[in-house]
Amino acid sequence: MAKEQLENMAEVLQSLHAMGVEIKSPKLQDVIQKNSEPIIATAKSLVPSDTGDLRDSIGFIKSKDSSNLDKALIGLRKEYYNSYLGAMFEYGTVARIQSSTGRYTGNIAPVRFMQRAVDANATQVTENIIKGVDGILRDLAKKNKLIYK
């Protein structure tokens, strides 16, 4: 293929796709995960912390990495035995009464720690991922004899 000058990411992606080059790769996943770490740090700072187990369980869910090379999965890792509590704190609960004893066990107000962590970091994380993808595309374009500005 003759050297072709490309102006933006969309053109590079189209050209690479037409040549059969796959952008989804462990390298892309590394860029996404590295730049998504502020979301985890913010979520850990916002989650209610009694023993710290819930806070410590927040991280990347690595078990599905091989099938998700173009995304990072963040949440409560399965090592945390009370993983259902994360959803209870995120979304809240209604007032609960034990059916066998009639004892009122209260409710949990939503904390929205994960949503707030994503919202607080979305712009910066997105910008940093775009910069990382730009570097990957620049390398792929060079390797495939394309000129990428």
DRENPA-3360 file (N, C-alpha, C; in nm, 2 decimals, always signed):
BEGIN
1 = MAKEQLEN = +0.09/-0.12/+0.00/+0.00/+0.00/+0.00/+0.09/+0.12/+0.00 ~ +0.06/+0.22/-0.09/+0.13/+0.34/-0.09/+0.11/+0.42/+0.04 ~ +0.21/+0.51/+0.07/+0.19/+0.59/+0.19/+0.07/+0.68/+0.17 ~ -0.02/+0.68/+0.26/-0.14/+0.76/+0.26/-0.14/+0.85/+0.38 ~ -0.17/+0.98/+0.36/-0.17/+1.07/+0.47/-0.31/+1.08/+0.54 ~ -0.31/+1.05/+0.67/-0.44/+1.05/+0.74/-0.45/+1.16/+0.84 ~ -0.56/+1.22/+0.86/-0.58/+1.34/+0.94/-0.63/+1.31/+1.08 ~ -0.71/+1.20/+1.10/-0.77/+1.18/+1.23/-0.79/+1.04/+1.27;
9 = MAEVLQSL = -0.83/+1.01/+1.39/-0.84/+0.87/+1.44/-0.94/+0.79/+1.36 ~ -1.05/+0.85/+1.32/-1.15/+0.78/+1.24/-1.09/+0.73/+1.11 ~ -1.01/+0.81/+1.04/-0.95/+0.77/+0.92/-0.85/+0.66/+0.94 ~ -0.77/+0.67/+1.04/-0.67/+0.57/+1.08/-0.74/+0.43/+1.11 ~ -0.85/+0.44/+1.19/-0.92/+0.32/+1.22/-0.98/+0.25/+1.10 ~ -1.04/+0.33/+1.01/-1.09/+0.28/+0.89/-0.99/+0.21/+0.80 ~ -0.87/+0.28/+0.78/-0.76/+0.23/+0.70/-0.71/+0.10/+0.76 ~ -0.68/+0.10/+0.89/-0.63/-0.02/+0.96/-0.73/-0.14/+0.95;
17 = HAMGVEIK = -0.86/-0.11/+0.97/-0.96/-0.21/+0.96/-0.96/-0.27/+0.81 ~ -0.95/-0.18/+0.71/-0.95/-0.22/+0.58/-0.83/-0.31/+0.55 ~ -0.72/-0.29/+0.62/-0.60/-0.38/+0.60/-0.61/-0.50/+0.69 ~ -0.71/-0.52/+0.77/-0.72/-0.63/+0.85/-0.64/-0.62/+0.98 ~ -0.60/-0.50/+1.02/-0.53/-0.48/+1.15/-0.63/-0.46/+1.26 ~ -0.62/-0.53/+1.37/-0.71/-0.52/+1.48/-0.66/-0.43/+1.59 ~ -0.74/-0.33/+1.63/-0.70/-0.24/+1.73/-0.72/-0.29/+1.87 ~ -0.82/-0.38/+1.88/-0.85/-0.44/+2.01/-0.74/-0.53/+2.05;
25 = SPKLQDVI = -0.67/-0.50/+2.15/-0.55/-0.58/+2.19/-0.52/-0.56/+2.34 ~ -0.43/-0.64/+2.39/-0.39/-0.62/+2.53/-0.33/-0.48/+2.55 ~ -0.26/-0.43/+2.45/-0.20/-0.30/+2.46/-0.31/-0.19/+2.49 ~ -0.42/-0.20/+2.41/-0.53/-0.11/+2.43/-0.59/-0.13/+2.56 ~ -0.61/-0.25/+2.61/-0.66/-0.28/+2.74/-0.58/-0.22/+2.85 ~ -0.45/-0.23/+2.83/-0.35/-0.17/+2.93/-0.37/-0.02/+2.94 ~ -0.39/+0.05/+2.82/-0.41/+0.19/+2.82/-0.54/+0.23/+2.89 ~ -0.64/+0.16/+2.86/-0.77/+0.18/+2.93/-0.76/+0.16/+3.08;
33 = QKNSEPII = -0.70/+0.05/+3.12/-0.70/+0.02/+3.26/-0.61/+0.12/+3.34 ~ -0.49/+0.16/+3.28/-0.40/+0.25/+3.35/-0.47/+0.38/+3.37 ~ -0.55/+0.43/+3.27/-0.61/+0.56/+3.27/-0.74/+0.56/+3.35 ~ -0.79/+0.44/+3.38/-0.92/+0.43/+3.46/-0.89/+0.41/+3.61 ~ -0.77/+0.41/+3.65/-0.74/+0.39/+3.79/-0.79/+0.50/+3.88 ~ -0.80/+0.63/+3.83/-0.86/+0.73/+3.92/-1.01/+0.70/+3.96 ~ -1.08/+0.63/+3.88/-1.22/+0.59/+3.91/-1.22/+0.50/+4.03 ~ -1.13/+0.41/+4.03/-1.12/+0.32/+4.15/-1.08/+0.39/+4.27;
41 = ATAKSLVP = -0.98/+0.48/+4.26/-0.94/+0.56/+4.38/-1.05/+0.64/+4.44 ~ -1.13/+0.71/+4.35/-1.24/+0.79/+4.39/-1.35/+0.71/+4.46 ~ -1.38/+0.59/+4.39/-1.48/+0.50/+4.45/-1.44/+0.46/+4.59 ~ -1.32/+0.42/+4.60/-1.27/+0.37/+4.74/-1.28/+0.48/+4.84 ~ -1.26/+0.61/+4.80/-1.27/+0.72/+4.89/-1.42/+0.75/+4.93 ~ -1.51/+0.71/+4.84/-1.65/+0.75/+4.87/-1.74/+0.64/+4.93 ~ -1.69/+0.51/+4.92/-1.77/+0.40/+4.97/-1.77/+0.41/+5.13 ~ -1.89/+0.37/+5.19/-1.89/+0.36/+5.33/-1.79/+0.26/+5.38;
49 = SDTGDLRD = -1.72/+0.28/+5.48/-1.61/+0.19/+5.53/-1.63/+0.16/+5.68 ~ -1.67/+0.04/+5.70/-1.68/-0.01/+5.84/-1.55/-0.08/+5.87 ~ -1.54/-0.20/+5.80/-1.42/-0.28/+5.82/-1.32/-0.25/+5.71 ~ -1.36/-0.19/+5.60/-1.27/-0.17/+5.49/-1.27/-0.28/+5.39 ~ -1.35/-0.39/+5.41/-1.35/-0.50/+5.32/-1.42/-0.45/+5.19 ~ -1.53/-0.38/+5.20/-1.60/-0.33/+5.08/-1.51/-0.24/+5.00 ~ -1.45/-0.15/+5.06/-1.35/-0.06/+5.00/-1.24/-0.13/+4.93 ~ -1.18/-0.23/+5.00/-1.07/-0.30/+4.94/-1.11/-0.39/+4.83;
57 = SIGFIKSK = -1.23/-0.42/+4.81/-1.28/-0.51/+4.70/-1.30/-0.44/+4.57 ~ -1.30/-0.31/+4.57/-1.32/-0.23/+4.45/-1.19/-0.24/+4.37 ~ -1.21/-0.28/+4.24/-1.10/-0.28/+4.15/-1.14/-0.33/+4.02 ~ -1.04/-0.37/+3.94/-1.06/-0.42/+3.80/-1.11/-0.57/+3.82 ~ -1.21/-0.60/+3.74/-1.25/-0.74/+3.74/-1.18/-0.81/+3.62 ~ -1.08/-0.88/+3.65/-0.98/-0.93/+3.56/-1.03/-1.06/+3.49 ~ -1.13/-1.13/+3.55/-1.17/-1.26/+3.50/-1.22/-1.26/+3.35 ~ -1.26/-1.14/+3.31/-1.32/-1.13/+3.17/-1.23/-1.05/+3.08;
65 = DSSNLDKA = -1.10/-1.03/+3.12/-1.01/-0.95/+3.04/-0.99/-1.00/+2.90 ~ -0.98/-1.13/+2.88/-0.95/-1.18/+2.75/-1.06/-1.16/+2.65 ~ -1.18/-1.14/+2.70/-1.30/-1.11/+2.60/-1.33/-0.96/+2.60 ~ -1.26/-0.88/+2.68/-1.29/-0.74/+2.68/-1.17/-0.66/+2.66 ~ -1.11/-0.67/+2.55/-0.98/-0.60/+2.52/-1.00/-0.45/+2.49 ~ -1.12/-0.41/+2.48/-1.15/-0.27/+2.45/-1.23/-0.20/+2.56 ~ -1.22/-0.26/+2.68/-1.29/-0.19/+2.79/-1.23/-0.24/+2.92 ~ -1.25/-0.17/+3.03/-1.21/-0.20/+3.16/-1.34/-0.23/+3.25;
73 = LIGLRKEY = -1.34/-0.34/+3.31/-1.46/-0.37/+3.40/-1.41/-0.33/+3.55 ~ -1.49/-0.24/+3.61/-1.46/-0.20/+3.74/-1.57/-0.23/+3.83 ~ -1.55/-0.29/+3.95/-1.66/-0.32/+4.04/-1.60/-0.39/+4.16 ~ -1.69/-0.46/+4.23/-1.65/-0.53/+4.35/-1.60/-0.67/+4.30 ~ -1.48/-0.70/+4.33/-1.42/-0.83/+4.29/-1.49/-0.94/+4.37 ~ -1.49/-1.06/+4.31/-1.57/-1.17/+4.37/-1.50/-1.22/+4.50 ~ -1.38/-1.18/+4.53/-1.31/-1.23/+4.65/-1.39/-1.17/+4.78 ~ -1.46/-1.07/+4.76/-1.53/-1.01/+4.87/-1.66/-1.09/+4.89;
81 = YNSYLGAM = -1.67/-1.15/+5.01/-1.78/-1.24/+5.04/-1.92/-1.17/+5.05 ~ -1.92/-1.04/+5.08/-2.05/-0.97/+5.08/-2.07/-0.88/+4.96 ~ -2.04/-0.93/+4.85/-2.05/-0.84/+4.73/-2.19/-0.78/+4.70 ~ -2.29/-0.84/+4.75/-2.42/-0.78/+4.74/-2.44/-0.65/+4.81 ~ -2.35/-0.63/+4.91/-2.36/-0.50/+4.99/-2.33/-0.38/+4.90 ~ -2.24/-0.40/+4.80/-2.20/-0.29/+4.71/-2.32/-0.24/+4.64 ~ -2.41/-0.33/+4.59/-2.53/-0.28/+4.52/-2.63/-0.21/+4.62 ~ -2.63/-0.27/+4.74/-2.72/-0.21/+4.84/-2.68/-0.06/+4.88;
89 = FEYGTVAR = -2.55/-0.04/+4.89/-2.50/+0.09/+4.92/-2.51/+0.18/+4.79 ~ -2.48/+0.13/+4.68/-2.49/+0.21/+4.55/-2.63/+0.26/+4.53 ~ -2.73/+0.17/+4.54/-2.87/+0.20/+4.50/-2.96/+0.22/+4.62 ~ -2.92/+0.18/+4.74/-3.01/+0.19/+4.86/-3.11/+0.07/+4.86 ~ -3.18/+0.07/+4.98/-3.28/-0.03/+5.00/-3.40/+0.03/+5.05 ~ -3.51/-0.04/+5.04/-3.64/+0.00/+5.11/-3.63/-0.04/+5.26 ~ -3.72/+0.00/+5.34/-3.72/-0.04/+5.48/-3.75/-0.19/+5.48 ~ -3.68/-0.26/+5.57/-3.68/-0.41/+5.57/-3.74/-0.45/+5.70;
97 = IQSSTGRY = -3.82/-0.55/+5.70/-3.88/-0.61/+5.82/-3.86/-0.76/+5.81 ~ -3.79/-0.82/+5.90/-3.78/-0.97/+5.90/-3.91/-1.04/+5.91 ~ -3.94/-1.13/+5.82/-4.07/-1.19/+5.82/-4.09/-1.29/+5.93 ~ -3.98/-1.35/+5.98/-4.00/-1.45/+6.09/-4.02/-1.39/+6.23 ~ -3.95/-1.27/+6.25/-3.96/-1.21/+6.38/-4.04/-1.08/+6.38 ~ -4.06/-1.02/+6.27/-4.12/-0.89/+6.26/-4.03/-0.77/+6.30 ~ -3.90/-0.81/+6.32/-3.80/-0.70/+6.36/-3.77/-0.61/+6.24 ~ -3.78/-0.48/+6.27/-3.74/-0.38/+6.17/-3.59/-0.37/+6.16;
105 = TGNIAPVR = -3.54/-0.39/+6.04/-3.39/-0.38/+6.03/-3.34/-0.26/+5.95 ~ -3.43/-0.17/+5.92/-3.40/-0.04/+5.87/-3.38/-0.04/+5.71 ~ -3.33/+0.07/+5.67/-3.31/+0.08/+5.52/-3.17/+0.14/+5.50 ~ -3.12/+0.14/+5.38/-2.99/+0.20/+5.35/-3.02/+0.30/+5.24 ~ -2.98/+0.42/+5.27/-2.99/+0.53/+5.17/-2.88/+0.51/+5.06 ~ -2.92/+0.54/+4.94/-2.82/+0.53/+4.83/-2.70/+0.62/+4.85 ~ -2.58/+0.56/+4.83/-2.46/+0.64/+4.84/-2.41/+0.68/+4.70 ~ -2.43/+0.60/+4.61/-2.39/+0.62/+4.47/-2.24/+0.64/+4.45;
113 = FMQRAVDA = -2.16/+0.56/+4.52/-2.02/+0.58/+4.52/-1.95/+0.55/+4.39 ~ -2.00/+0.45/+4.32/-1.95/+0.42/+4.19/-1.99/+0.52/+4.08 ~ -2.12/+0.56/+4.08/-2.16/+0.66/+3.98/-2.09/+0.79/+4.00 ~ -2.08/+0.83/+4.13/-2.01/+0.96/+4.15/-1.86/+0.95/+4.11 ~ -1.80/+0.83/+4.13/-1.66/+0.81/+4.09/-1.64/+0.82/+3.94 ~ -1.73/+0.76/+3.87/-1.73/+0.77/+3.72/-1.75/+0.92/+3.68 ~ -1.85/+0.98/+3.73/-1.89/+1.12/+3.69/-1.77/+1.21/+3.72 ~ -1.71/+1.20/+3.84/-1.60/+1.29/+3.88/-1.47/+1.27/+3.79;
121 = NATQVTEN = -1.46/+1.16/+3.73/-1.33/+1.13/+3.66/-1.35/+1.12/+3.51 ~ -1.48/+1.12/+3.46/-1.51/+1.08/+3.32/-1.43/+1.17/+3.22 ~ -1.43/+1.30/+3.23/-1.36/+1.38/+3.14/-1.21/+1.35/+3.13 ~ -1.14/+1.35/+3.24/-1.00/+1.33/+3.24/-0.96/+1.19/+3.20 ~ -1.04/+1.09/+3.24/-1.01/+0.95/+3.20/-1.03/+0.94/+3.05 ~ -1.14/+1.00/+2.99/-1.16/+0.99/+2.85/-1.05/+1.06/+2.77 ~ -1.01/+1.18/+2.82/-0.90/+1.25/+2.75/-0.77/+1.17/+2.75 ~ -0.74/+1.11/+2.86/-0.62/+1.03/+2.87/-0.62/+0.90/+2.79;
129 = IIKGVDGI = -0.74/+0.84/+2.78/-0.75/+0.72/+2.70/-0.74/+0.76/+2.55 ~ -0.80/+0.87/+2.51/-0.78/+0.91/+2.37/-0.64/+0.94/+2.34 ~ -0.56/+1.00/+2.43/-0.42/+1.02/+2.41/-0.35/+0.89/+2.39 ~ -0.38/+0.79/+2.48/-0.32/+0.66/+2.47/-0.35/+0.59/+2.34 ~ -0.48/+0.59/+2.30/-0.52/+0.53/+2.17/-0.45/+0.60/+2.06 ~ -0.44/+0.73/+2.07/-0.37/+0.80/+1.96/-0.23/+0.75/+1.94 ~ -0.16/+0.72/+2.05/-0.02/+0.66/+2.05/-0.02/+0.53/+1.98 ~ -0.12/+0.44/+2.02/-0.13/+0.31/+1.96/-0.16/+0.32/+1.81;
137 = LRDLAKKN = -0.25/+0.41/+1.77/-0.28/+0.43/+1.63/-0.16/+0.48/+1.55 ~ -0.09/+0.57/+1.61/+0.03/+0.63/+1.55/+0.13/+0.51/+1.52 ~ +0.15/+0.43/+1.62/+0.25/+0.31/+1.61/+0.20/+0.22/+1.50 ~ +0.07/+0.19/+1.50/+0.01/+0.09/+1.40/+0.02/+0.15/+1.26 ~ -0.01/+0.28/+1.25/+0.00/+0.35/+1.12/+0.14/+0.35/+1.07 ~ +0.24/+0.37/+1.15/+0.38/+0.37/+1.11/+0.42/+0.23/+1.07 ~ +0.38/+0.13/+1.15/+0.41/-0.01/+1.12/+0.35/-0.05/+0.98 ~ +0.23/+0.00/+0.95/+0.16/-0.03/+0.83/+0.18/+0.07/+0.71;
145 = KLIYK = +0.29/+0.15/+0.73/+0.33/+0.25/+0.62/+0.22/+0.35/+0.59 ~ +0.16/+0.40/+0.70/+0.06/+0.51/+0.68/+0.12/+0.63/+0.75 ~ +0.09/+0.75/+0.70/+0.13/+0.87/+0.77/+0.01/+0.92/+0.85 ~ +0.03/+0.94/+0.97/-0.07/+0.98/+1.07/-0.03/+1.11/+1.13 ~ -0.11/+1.21/+1.11/-0.08/+1.34/+1.18/-0.14/+1.35/+1.31;
% end
